[in-house]
Amino acid sequence: MRGKIYYLLRIIKIGVKNIFLHKLRSLLTILGIVFGVASVIAMLAIGEGASFEAREKIKELGSQNIIVRSVKPPETRITQEATTFVSVYGLLENDYKMIKTIPSVDLIVPTWEMKEEMRYMEKSIKGRIVCTYPEYKDVMNIGLEMGRFLTQIDIELIQPYAVIGYSIRKSLFPTEDPIGKTITIRNYSFKVIGVAKEKGVTTGTTGFAAEDVNFDVYIPFTTGRSYFGEFEIASKEGPVSKWERNWVKYHRFIVRVNNTDKILTTSAIIENILKINHKKDDYEILVPLQLLLQAEHTKRIFNIVLGSIAAISLIVGGIGIMNIMLATVTERTREIGIRRAVGAKRKDIISQFLLETVILSSVGGFIGILLGILIPKLVTKFAGMTTVITWWSIALSFTISVGVGITFGIYPARKAAYLDPIQALRYE
Amino acid sequence: MSNENNSIIIMRGVKKIYDLGEVKVPALKNVNLTVKEKEHISIMGPSGSGKTTLLNIIGCLDKPTEGEYFLDSVNINQLDDDKLSEIRNKKIGFVFQNYNLIPQLNVIENIGLPLIYRGIEEKEIVEKAKYYANLVGLGDRMYHRPTELSGGQQQRVAIARALVNEPVMLLGDEPTGNLDTKTGKEIMEIFIKLNEMGRTIVIITHDPKIAEYGQRVVRILDGEIIDER
């Protein structure tokens, strides 16, 4: 047993020595493996990153939720001079009532929203005012950093209270305790009663628009309605600066379904209700779960395509190694003859050459792993995509590169072992 | 049979026929040869006489087509490739005309080569290799590469390598063929010394002067032993 270990160490030493003897050749030989392994790790990291992002987004939107959103329909009838025209669109009271009657609907939380500037002392920041109900906290998984969220009593008493997002707090109250302070929105005063925990910002790569909920301010729905009404006044982009006025009853319904299995059927029912109630295409239904399934499906296709490319490059890399090992066998014919003459068995020759191939491919695999870790980092840095390097992708690709070494090393090693020692000794 | 008890080589009716498809070339026709322990014999013959074939068979690199060959009481005819390798590793020490050293390895590593196939500990291999390097007078060249050595020195390395596994027989294939007369003489003196120390030595050559060093000269021609004295 000890003898075997010494013998193994010995042939590893010889193998490493031979590889370093031809540095450039060895490097070129393993290049295919390097790129193959690097691409396996990188593509898995990118695919994994995409699905990770989708999962994060689902977590944020809630996998049991269906989000119904008001969408401004294309402005076909609005002309340049019609500056006073009010566009009326979006979700209505009737929609709310009807969706609420669906048996599988657990909860429906409406919101009314506007983009507005808020002030505290001389500091100001633009954010999104979300007029909503206490249940919004639960359906949207909002955590609290300090203070409390809105309550049913706040709604009933039409309290001028506000729960501010993490980034709003950072800008308006960088050093102070915000609880109990008063912020101003359109000349109305609001008392800060809570601060929401920071939430990850999702980029728009998985079918969702990028949004940063850390700039949200939550106020009681009733308070919003009594202060701001149902009109949304926003400055309109264009050659001439003008105001656009929208009349929107509700901006969003967050619908929570009591069973994940019923999400798709529930969303179909909602779709039918809205189709009947609305003549215009002024709503949108988002099903986070469905988007997750889509993202997973896309990821699978992505993995198959890139997986095949990686597999091809590993095979090409393996052939490259085999080619060089065959050349090495020819080049070292005399050495093989000498070793056989002094007593090396066929299996000794096989293990020597096989080990050399495996060392080569393992070194290639190792460099490939380093490169495979680097590439996703660069992708994240320059393309802004989320990437997740999994330990099993590293283990897998390293195993594959060792496997390639063994597979493509067997033929040259056998060829070396079955040389006639007499001929090999006289080979010039 | 009593005179065969201390024989290293016993060959009876050994034939070697090379089958080249259409023609069969007989390289050895009928060889009977006995080499006793501690003997120093020379096998002499011109090129094409079959002496290389005989060497390959004696050295267990090849097996006879017909006839029997016992090396140190082991019947070679019945052995497979692995067993033949083991025999070469334990019982034979080769010394070739062109030295046949591995250029990537230094003197110590070349000398120790046969031992690595026995799974001996590195330290022990180095120790033995050093002992034999000193024995052939290369104590100051132990970490040189073969290319940094003269022909005579390279052949000394080869002799040390042949000795390191303590074989029953040293087998020289024109060991002085690539050397000048003076160096060749030095190498032959090493063989004589080794023989005096009790080694069995078989040397194959076409050079009568080299053959004269042997206690017995066997002449071979056209695959047959024609003279033995």
Interface residues (C-beta under 8 A of the other chain):
Chain A: R2 G3 K4 Y6 Y7 L9 R10 K17 N18 L21 R334 E335 G337 I338 R339 R340 A341 V342 G343 A344 K345 R346 K347 D348 P421 I422 L425
Chain B: N56 G59 L61 D62 D81 D82 S85 E86 R88 N89 K90 F94 F96 N100 L101 I102 Q104 L113 P114 I116 Y117 R118 G119 I120 E121 E122 R161 N165
